[in-house]
């Protein structure tokens, strides 16, 4: 999992183009997900990509946890109404403005979660700060052990 997260962060760092944004990875590096690396990369990549896209300055932090991963940003945040509708195909939040996108990324993440038994949520930060917390929880498909079987994302 840490390898996939770091690769995704590196990819986004290369695309910042001078944007004053720090991308950071924190937490336990031993999380192994029993799923194809490509599926994990699409799901986590979408959450990181949205955080980078909608955060004009500040930071995007990927927290590796025992049962999943959180992507926390310091962007403008989102309303409870937006949070409730973000996984609907074609829906773009009120902060989307003129940014590119068709509003299908999170619906794809939702479908991957259904397929692999994961959970995903996107909500406003609860600590009083501006920004969003996106959580991808793996439940029974995750373990905090060393590298797993072929085809798993570690």
C-alpha positions as CSV (number, residue, x, y, z in Angstrom):
1,X,0.0,0.0,0.0
2,X,2.8,2.5,0.9
3,X,4.5,1.8,-2.4
4,X,1.3,2.6,-4.4
5,X,0.6,5.7,-2.3
6,X,4.2,7.0,-2.7
7,X,4.1,6.4,-6.5
8,X,0.8,8.3,-6.8
9,X,2.1,11.2,-4.7
10,X,5.3,11.4,-6.9
11,X,3.1,11.4,-10.0
12,X,1.1,14.3,-8.6
13,X,4.2,16.2,-7.4
14,X,5.4,16.2,-11.0
15,X,2.2,17.9,-12.1
16,X,2.1,20.7,-9.5
17,X,3.7,23.2,-11.8
18,X,4.7,25.6,-9.0
19,X,1.5,25.3,-7.1
20,X,2.3,25.9,-3.4
21,X,1.2,22.5,-2.2
22,X,3.0,20.0,0.0
23,X,2.2,16.3,-0.7
24,X,3.1,14.0,2.2
25,X,2.8,10.3,3.2
26,X,2.4,9.4,6.9
27,X,1.6,6.4,8.9
28,X,2.4,2.7,9.1
29,X,4.0,1.4,5.8
30,X,3.1,-2.3,6.4
31,X,-0.5,-2.3,5.1
32,X,-1.1,-5.0,2.5
33,X,-4.4,-5.0,0.4
34,X,-5.7,-8.2,-1.1
35,X,-6.7,-6.7,-4.4
36,X,-5.1,-5.9,-7.8
37,X,-2.7,-3.0,-7.6
38,X,-4.4,-1.4,-10.6
39,X,-7.7,-1.2,-8.7
40,X,-6.1,0.2,-5.6
41,X,-4.2,2.7,-7.8
42,X,-7.4,3.9,-9.5
43,X,-9.3,4.3,-6.2
44,X,-6.6,6.0,-4.2
45,X,-5.3,8.0,-7.2
46,X,-8.8,9.5,-7.7
47,X,-8.9,10.6,-4.0
48,X,-5.4,12.1,-4.1
49,X,-6.1,13.7,-7.5
50,X,-9.2,15.4,-6.3
51,X,-7.4,16.7,-3.2
52,X,-4.6,18.1,-5.3
53,X,-7.0,19.6,-7.9
54,X,-9.2,21.4,-5.4
55,X,-6.5,22.5,-2.9
56,X,-4.9,25.8,-4.2
57,X,-2.3,25.9,-1.5
58,X,-1.4,24.2,1.7
59,X,-1.1,20.4,2.0
60,X,-2.4,17.0,1.0
61,X,-1.5,14.3,3.5
62,X,-2.0,10.6,2.9
63,X,-2.3,8.8,6.2
64,X,-1.8,5.0,6.1
65,X,-3.9,3.4,8.8
66,X,-4.2,-0.2,10.0
67,X,-7.5,-0.7,8.1
68,X,-7.2,1.8,5.2
69,X,-6.0,5.2,4.1
70,X,-7.1,8.8,4.6
71,X,-6.4,11.6,2.2
72,X,-6.7,14.9,4.1
73,X,-6.4,18.3,2.4
74,X,-6.5,22.0,3.3
75,X,-8.7,23.0,0.4
76,X,-11.9,25.0,0.5
77,X,-13.8,22.1,2.0
78,X,-17.3,20.9,0.9
79,X,-20.8,21.2,2.2
80,X,-22.7,18.3,3.7
81,X,-25.0,18.4,0.6
82,X,-22.0,18.0,-1.7
83,X,-20.6,15.2,0.5
84,X,-23.9,13.3,0.2
85,X,-24.0,13.6,-3.6
86,X,-20.4,13.2,-4.6
87,X,-20.6,9.5,-5.5
88,X,-23.5,10.1,-8.0
89,X,-22.3,9.8,-11.5
90,X,-21.9,13.2,-13.2
91,X,-22.2,15.2,-10.0
92,X,-19.6,17.9,-9.5
93,X,-19.4,19.7,-6.1
94,X,-20.0,23.4,-5.8
95,X,-16.3,24.1,-5.6
96,X,-15.6,22.3,-8.9
97,X,-16.0,25.7,-10.7
98,X,-14.3,25.6,-14.2
99,X,-12.0,22.8,-13.4
100,X,-11.8,19.9,-15.8
101,X,-13.7,16.7,-15.1
102,X,-16.9,15.0,-15.8
103,X,-17.9,14.0,-12.3
104,X,-17.4,10.3,-12.8
105,X,-14.2,9.7,-10.8
106,X,-15.8,9.1,-7.4
107,X,-18.6,7.0,-8.9
108,X,-15.9,4.7,-10.3
109,X,-14.2,4.6,-6.8
110,X,-17.6,3.7,-5.4
111,X,-18.0,0.9,-7.9
112,X,-14.5,-0.5,-7.1
113,X,-15.4,-0.4,-3.4
114,X,-18.6,-2.4,-4.1
115,X,-16.6,-4.9,-6.1
116,X,-13.9,-5.4,-3.5
117,X,-15.9,-4.9,-0.3
118,X,-14.2,-1.7,0.6
119,X,-15.8,1.5,2.0
120,X,-15.2,5.0,0.9
121,X,-16.3,8.3,2.4
122,X,-15.6,12.0,1.6
123,X,-16.6,14.5,4.3
124,X,-15.7,17.9,5.6
125,X,-12.8,18.0,8.1
126,X,-14.1,17.6,11.6
127,X,-11.1,19.4,13.3
128,X,-12.4,22.9,12.4
129,X,-9.9,23.4,9.6
130,X,-10.7,24.0,6.0
131,X,-10.5,21.0,3.7
132,X,-11.8,17.5,3.1
133,X,-11.1,14.0,4.6
134,X,-11.5,11.2,2.1
135,X,-11.3,7.7,3.7
136,X,-10.8,4.4,1.9
137,X,-11.4,1.5,4.3
138,X,-10.5,-2.0,3.4
139,X,-12.1,-4.1,6.2
140,X,-11.3,-7.8,5.7
141,X,-9.2,-7.2,2.6
142,X,-6.3,-5.6,4.5
143,X,-3.6,-6.8,6.8
144,X,-0.7,-5.1,8.5
145,X,1.8,-7.8,7.5
146,X,4.7,-7.9,5.1
147,X,4.3,-8.4,1.4
148,X,1.3,-10.6,0.4
149,X,0.5,-12.9,-2.4
150,X,1.1,-12.1,-6.1
151,X,-1.3,-9.5,-7.4
152,X,-1.8,-7.7,-4.1
153,X,-1.1,-4.1,-3.6
154,X,1.5,-3.4,-0.9
